[in-house]
Amino acid sequence: MDQGEALTPSGLRTPRAAAVAGILFSLLLGVALALIRLSVPADPAGPDAWLDDPGRRGAVSVALNLVPFAGIAFLWFIGVVRDRIGRSEDRFFATVYLGSGLLFVAMLFAAAAVAGGMLTDPALEAGQTPSAEIWGLERRITFALLNLYAIRMGAVFILSTATIALRTRIIPRWLVVSGYIVAALLLLGVNVSPWATLLLPAWVLAVSVDLLLTSVRAGRGDPERAAP
């Protein structure tokens, strides 16, 4: 078997694996963020604003349990997309791409860990209201980790991914342009609306669907966009 034949199966599987991982990440993170935004008020007056509601507290708990699986899927997405780029990878943008992706996952996990600590406060387990001072501190730390750091690292990841894709042509130009727009909105306007954070999983979902369609075309022998 020559080298070309050996590489063909991997070339067909890699974009499909990236697509599946990206779709899983987008759905899991999108659901987690939506549950948190719907359950936790944007600026609650105190911890009892929603913690006394078992439904809201349970929704936040479900969201936090989805975050680790979203992070795992995102790491898989990073790896298989990088493999898809192959020898066309630019070292500078590859470093920014990998570093921002890892930092995004780390900050996301840190925010989820702090939020999870809020739900396991001993006062809640005793049926009491948590200290307003401790509640306020933990809430500010959680939102800072998520909005100031994790989401902005996600924006840098999108920016570097779009730039690499522009050079390697692994995704259509309209996805590249939309990636720049989404990255700018997340970097500069994430504080305008809490729902802006959903732009990140939405863009990854669009890229993943395109990679999946490309893989299906390649599997059917359609030469159009079968190779970067």
TORKOL-4160 file (C-alpha; in steps of 0.2 Angstrom, whole numbers, padded with zeros to 4 digits, m for minus):
228
<pt num="1" X="0000" Y="0000" Z="0000"/>
<pt num="2" X="0007" Y="0017" Z="m0005"/>
<pt num="3" X="0008" Y="0032" Z="0005"/>
<pt num="4" X="m0007" Y="0040" Z="m0003"/>
<pt num="5" X="m0018" Y="0025" Z="0000"/>
<pt num="6" X="m0013" Y="0025" Z="0018"/>
<pt num="7" X="m0018" Y="0043" Z="0021"/>
<pt num="8" X="m0035" Y="0042" Z="0012"/>
<pt num="9" X="m0045" Y="0034" Z="0026"/>
<pt num="10" X="m0037" Y="0046" Z="0039"/>
<pt num="11" X="m0041" Y="0061" Z="0028"/>
<pt num="12" X="m0059" Y="0056" Z="0027"/>
<pt num="13" X="m0061" Y="0052" Z="0046"/>
<pt num="14" X="m0053" Y="0067" Z="0053"/>
<pt num="15" X="m0065" Y="0081" Z="0047"/>
<pt num="16" X="m0080" Y="0070" Z="0052"/>
<pt num="17" X="m0072" Y="0067" Z="0070"/>
<pt num="18" X="m0070" Y="0086" Z="0071"/>
<pt num="19" X="m0088" Y="0089" Z="0066"/>
<pt num="20" X="m0095" Y="0077" Z="0079"/>
<pt num="21" X="m0084" Y="0084" Z="0093"/>
<pt num="22" X="m0088" Y="0102" Z="0088"/>
<pt num="23" X="m0107" Y="0098" Z="0087"/>
<pt num="24" X="m0106" Y="0090" Z="0104"/>
<pt num="25" X="m0097" Y="0104" Z="0112"/>
<pt num="26" X="m0109" Y="0117" Z="0104"/>
<pt num="27" X="m0124" Y="0108" Z="0110"/>
<pt num="28" X="m0118" Y="0105" Z="0128"/>
<pt num="29" X="m0111" Y="0122" Z="0131"/>
<pt num="30" X="m0126" Y="0131" Z="0123"/>
<pt num="31" X="m0138" Y="0121" Z="0134"/>
<pt num="32" X="m0127" Y="0125" Z="0149"/>
<pt num="33" X="m0126" Y="0143" Z="0146"/>
<pt num="34" X="m0144" Y="0145" Z="0142"/>
<pt num="35" X="m0149" Y="0136" Z="0158"/>
<pt num="36" X="m0138" Y="0147" Z="0168"/>
<pt num="37" X="m0144" Y="0163" Z="0160"/>
<pt num="38" X="m0163" Y="0158" Z="0162"/>
<pt num="39" X="m0161" Y="0152" Z="0180"/>
<pt num="40" X="m0149" Y="0165" Z="0188"/>
<pt num="41" X="m0154" Y="0183" Z="0187"/>
<pt num="42" X="m0142" Y="0195" Z="0179"/>
<pt num="43" X="m0140" Y="0206" Z="0195"/>
<pt num="44" X="m0149" Y="0197" Z="0210"/>
<pt num="45" X="m0151" Y="0207" Z="0225"/>
<pt num="46" X="m0146" Y="0192" Z="0236"/>
<pt num="47" X="m0143" Y="0173" Z="0236"/>
<pt num="48" X="m0161" Y="0169" Z="0240"/>
<pt num="49" X="m0167" Y="0177" Z="0224"/>
<pt num="50" X="m0166" Y="0160" Z="0215"/>
<pt num="51" X="m0158" Y="0148" Z="0227"/>
<pt num="52" X="m0175" Y="0145" Z="0236"/>
<pt num="53" X="m0182" Y="0139" Z="0220"/>
<pt num="54" X="m0178" Y="0120" Z="0218"/>
<pt num="55" X="m0181" Y="0121" Z="0199"/>
<pt num="56" X="m0169" Y="0135" Z="0196"/>
<pt num="57" X="m0156" Y="0127" Z="0207"/>
<pt num="58" X="m0158" Y="0110" Z="0199"/>
<pt num="59" X="m0156" Y="0118" Z="0182"/>
<pt num="60" X="m0140" Y="0126" Z="0187"/>
<pt num="61" X="m0134" Y="0110" Z="0194"/>
<pt num="62" X="m0138" Y="0101" Z="0177"/>
<pt num="63" X="m0129" Y="0115" Z="0168"/>
<pt num="64" X="m0113" Y="0114" Z="0178"/>
<pt num="65" X="m0113" Y="0095" Z="0176"/>
<pt num="66" X="m0113" Y="0097" Z="0157"/>
<pt num="67" X="m0098" Y="0109" Z="0157"/>
<pt num="68" X="m0084" Y="0095" Z="0159"/>
<pt num="69" X="m0091" Y="0085" Z="0144"/>
<pt num="70" X="m0092" Y="0101" Z="0134"/>
<pt num="71" X="m0074" Y="0104" Z="0138"/>
<pt num="72" X="m0069" Y="0086" Z="0133"/>
<pt num="73" X="m0078" Y="0088" Z="0117"/>
<pt num="74" X="m0069" Y="0105" Z="0114"/>
<pt num="75" X="m0052" Y="0097" Z="0117"/>
<pt num="76" X="m0056" Y="0084" Z="0104"/>
<pt num="77" X="m0062" Y="0097" Z="0092"/>
<pt num="78" X="m0045" Y="0106" Z="0094"/>
<pt num="79" X="m0035" Y="0091" Z="0091"/>
<pt num="80" X="m0044" Y="0084" Z="0076"/>
<pt num="81" X="m0045" Y="0102" Z="0067"/>
<pt num="82" X="m0026" Y="0104" Z="0070"/>
<pt num="83" X="m0023" Y="0087" Z="0062"/>
<pt num="84" X="m0034" Y="0092" Z="0048"/>
<pt num="85" X="m0023" Y="0107" Z="0045"/>
<pt num="86" X="m0008" Y="0096" Z="0044"/>
<pt num="87" X="0008" Y="0103" Z="0036"/>
<pt num="88" X="m0001" Y="0119" Z="0031"/>
<pt num="89" X="0000" Y="0124" Z="0050"/>
<pt num="90" X="0008" Y="0141" Z="0053"/>
<pt num="91" X="0018" Y="0140" Z="0070"/>
<pt num="92" X="0013" Y="0157" Z="0076"/>
<pt num="93" X="m0006" Y="0155" Z="0073"/>
<pt num="94" X="m0005" Y="0137" Z="0078"/>
<pt num="95" X="0002" Y="0143" Z="0095"/>
<pt num="96" X="m0011" Y="0156" Z="0098"/>
<pt num="97" X="m0025" Y="0143" Z="0092"/>
<pt num="98" X="m0019" Y="0130" Z="0104"/>
<pt num="99" X="m0015" Y="0141" Z="0119"/>
<pt num="100" X="m0031" Y="0151" Z="0118"/>
<pt num="101" X="m0041" Y="0135" Z="0116"/>
<pt num="102" X="m0033" Y="0127" Z="0132"/>
<pt num="103" X="m0035" Y="0143" Z="0142"/>
<pt num="104" X="m0053" Y="0144" Z="0137"/>
<pt num="105" X="m0056" Y="0127" Z="0144"/>
<pt num="106" X="m0046" Y="0130" Z="0159"/>
<pt num="107" X="m0056" Y="0146" Z="0163"/>
<pt num="108" X="m0073" Y="0138" Z="0159"/>
<pt num="109" X="m0069" Y="0124" Z="0171"/>
<pt num="110" X="m0063" Y="0136" Z="0185"/>
<pt num="111" X="m0079" Y="0146" Z="0183"/>
<pt num="112" X="m0090" Y="0130" Z="0184"/>
<pt num="113" X="m0080" Y="0125" Z="0199"/>
<pt num="114" X="m0083" Y="0141" Z="0209"/>
<pt num="115" X="m0101" Y="0141" Z="0204"/>
<pt num="116" X="m0103" Y="0123" Z="0210"/>
<pt num="117" X="m0095" Y="0128" Z="0226"/>
<pt num="118" X="m0109" Y="0140" Z="0228"/>
<pt num="119" X="m0122" Y="0126" Z="0226"/>
<pt num="120" X="m0114" Y="0115" Z="0239"/>
<pt num="121" X="m0113" Y="0129" Z="0253"/>
<pt num="122" X="m0116" Y="0121" Z="0270"/>
<pt num="123" X="m0129" Y="0134" Z="0273"/>
<pt num="124" X="m0140" Y="0128" Z="0259"/>
<pt num="125" X="m0139" Y="0110" Z="0265"/>
<pt num="126" X="m0145" Y="0116" Z="0282"/>
<pt num="127" X="m0159" Y="0125" Z="0274"/>
<pt num="128" X="m0152" Y="0142" Z="0278"/>
<pt num="129" X="m0148" Y="0157" Z="0267"/>
<pt num="130" X="m0129" Y="0159" Z="0263"/>
<pt num="131" X="m0120" Y="0174" Z="0269"/>
<pt num="132" X="m0123" Y="0189" Z="0257"/>
<pt num="133" X="m0104" Y="0194" Z="0257"/>
<pt num="134" X="m0098" Y="0176" Z="0253"/>
<pt num="135" X="m0112" Y="0174" Z="0240"/>
<pt num="136" X="m0107" Y="0191" Z="0232"/>
<pt num="137" X="m0089" Y="0187" Z="0231"/>
<pt num="138" X="m0091" Y="0170" Z="0223"/>
<pt num="139" X="m0104" Y="0176" Z="0211"/>
<pt num="140" X="m0092" Y="0190" Z="0205"/>
<pt num="141" X="m0078" Y="0178" Z="0203"/>
<pt num="142" X="m0088" Y="0166" Z="0193"/>
<pt num="143" X="m0094" Y="0179" Z="0181"/>
<pt num="144" X="m0077" Y="0187" Z="0180"/>
<pt num="145" X="m0069" Y="0170" Z="0175"/>
<pt num="146" X="m0083" Y="0166" Z="0163"/>
<pt num="147" X="m0086" Y="0183" Z="0154"/>
<pt num="148" X="m0069" Y="0192" Z="0156"/>
<pt num="149" X="m0058" Y="0178" Z="0153"/>
<pt num="150" X="m0066" Y="0162" Z="0147"/>
<pt num="151" X="m0076" Y="0170" Z="0133"/>
<pt num="152" X="m0063" Y="0182" Z="0128"/>
<pt num="153" X="m0051" Y="0167" Z="0126"/>
<pt num="154" X="m0064" Y="0159" Z="0116"/>
<pt num="155" X="m0064" Y="0174" Z="0105"/>
<pt num="156" X="m0046" Y="0173" Z="0102"/>
<pt num="157" X="m0048" Y="0155" Z="0098"/>
<pt num="158" X="m0061" Y="0159" Z="0085"/>
<pt num="159" X="m0050" Y="0173" Z="0078"/>
<pt num="160" X="m0035" Y="0162" Z="0076"/>
<pt num="161" X="m0045" Y="0148" Z="0069"/>
<pt num="162" X="m0053" Y="0159" Z="0056"/>
<pt num="163" X="m0036" Y="0166" Z="0051"/>
<pt num="164" X="m0029" Y="0148" Z="0049"/>
<pt num="165" X="m0045" Y="0143" Z="0039"/>
<pt num="166" X="m0042" Y="0158" Z="0028"/>
<pt num="167" X="m0025" Y="0152" Z="0023"/>
<pt num="168" X="m0029" Y="0134" Z="0022"/>
<pt num="169" X="m0047" Y="0135" Z="0015"/>
<pt num="170" X="m0053" Y="0121" Z="0026"/>
<pt num="171" X="m0070" Y="0131" Z="0028"/>
<pt num="172" X="m0079" Y="0143" Z="0017"/>
<pt num="173" X="m0075" Y="0161" Z="0016"/>
<pt num="174" X="m0092" Y="0166" Z="0024"/>
<pt num="175" X="m0088" Y="0156" Z="0039"/>
<pt num="176" X="m0071" Y="0165" Z="0040"/>
<pt num="177" X="m0079" Y="0182" Z="0039"/>
<pt num="178" X="m0092" Y="0178" Z="0052"/>
<pt num="179" X="m0079" Y="0171" Z="0063"/>
<pt num="180" X="m0070" Y="0188" Z="0063"/>
<pt num="181" X="m0087" Y="0197" Z="0067"/>
<pt num="182" X="m0091" Y="0185" Z="0081"/>
<pt num="183" X="m0073" Y="0186" Z="0089"/>
<pt num="184" X="m0075" Y="0205" Z="0088"/>
<pt num="185" X="m0092" Y="0205" Z="0097"/>
<pt num="186" X="m0086" Y="0193" Z="0110"/>
<pt num="187" X="m0070" Y="0203" Z="0114"/>
<pt num="188" X="m0078" Y="0220" Z="0114"/>
<pt num="189" X="m0097" Y="0218" Z="0117"/>
<pt num="190" X="m0099" Y="0203" Z="0129"/>
<pt num="191" X="m0104" Y="0214" Z="0143"/>
<pt num="192" X="m0118" Y="0222" Z="0132"/>
<pt num="193" X="m0129" Y="0206" Z="0133"/>
<pt num="194" X="m0126" Y="0190" Z="0143"/>
<pt num="195" X="m0134" Y="0181" Z="0129"/>
<pt num="196" X="m0119" Y="0186" Z="0118"/>
<pt num="197" X="m0109" Y="0171" Z="0125"/>
<pt num="198" X="m0120" Y="0160" Z="0114"/>
<pt num="199" X="m0111" Y="0166" Z="0099"/>
<pt num="200" X="m0096" Y="0156" Z="0103"/>
<pt num="201" X="m0105" Y="0138" Z="0102"/>
<pt num="202" X="m0115" Y="0144" Z="0088"/>
<pt num="203" X="m0100" Y="0148" Z="0077"/>
<pt num="204" X="m0092" Y="0132" Z="0082"/>
<pt num="205" X="m0108" Y="0123" Z="0077"/>
<pt num="206" X="m0108" Y="0131" Z="0060"/>
<pt num="207" X="m0090" Y="0126" Z="0057"/>
<pt num="208" X="m0094" Y="0108" Z="0063"/>
<pt num="209" X="m0109" Y="0106" Z="0051"/>
<pt num="210" X="m0098" Y="0112" Z="0037"/>
<pt num="211" X="m0084" Y="0100" Z="0041"/>
<pt num="212" X="m0097" Y="0086" Z="0042"/>
<pt num="213" X="m0105" Y="0090" Z="0025"/>
<pt num="214" X="m0087" Y="0091" Z="0017"/>
<pt num="215" X="m0083" Y="0074" Z="0025"/>
<pt num="216" X="m0100" Y="0067" Z="0018"/>
<pt num="217" X="m0096" Y="0074" Z="0000"/>
<pt num="218" X="m0078" Y="0066" Z="0001"/>
<pt num="219" X="m0085" Y="0050" Z="0006"/>
<pt num="220" X="m0097" Y="0050" Z="m0009"/>
<pt num="221" X="m0082" Y="0053" Z="m0020"/>
<pt num="222" X="m0087" Y="0072" Z="m0023"/>
<pt num="223" X="m0071" Y="0081" Z="m0027"/>
<pt num="224" X="m0078" Y="0098" Z="m0023"/>
<pt num="225" X="m0070" Y="0104" Z="m0007"/>
<pt num="226" X="m0064" Y="0087" Z="m0003"/>
<pt num="227" X="m0047" Y="0093" Z="0001"/>
<pt num="228" X="m0041" Y="0109" Z="0009"/>
